[in-house]
């Protein structure tokens, strides 16, 4: 059942940004730039204590960040890359490797060319990157692959026209 709601009546927006807490900000920026996230929405160092408090830290430290976009389009679908001051860290999450794990989130992207995108991401530091498979569903088939970014974050690449993200029904699912 589809419920259509006028924009002025919506209580929640589309997903604005996925934020990744990274070990090496420059390396992560290069990786996501290789995926096409080359436009900078915001870059800087958050110095106000509110940034640390929102993340649940009792102490304050600087948070270096870059929020990047893939184009000049609307301000959603962005990637936030945050480097937390190591002094705030009670510990780091062990870097994931290999297949998906229960409770894990995957970032999903449409790519025009699987081969060239994989080449670029492998060169930019993908840490686990098997070969693509033909993924079949009753209504379509496309090449897909999962891989991991330099911090072990799981990505799913779908070889299809990136313009399909503008479709409004299941025809693009």
Secondary structure, DSSP 8 states (H G I E B T S, - for coil): ------GGG-SS-S--EEEEE-S-HHHHHHHHHHTT--EEEEEEEE-SHHHHHHTT-SS---EEEEEEESSSS-S-SEEEEEEE-GGG-S-------SS--TT--EEEEEES-HHHHHHHHHHTT-SEE---EEEEETTEEEEEEEEE-TT--EEEEEES-GGGGG--SGGG-
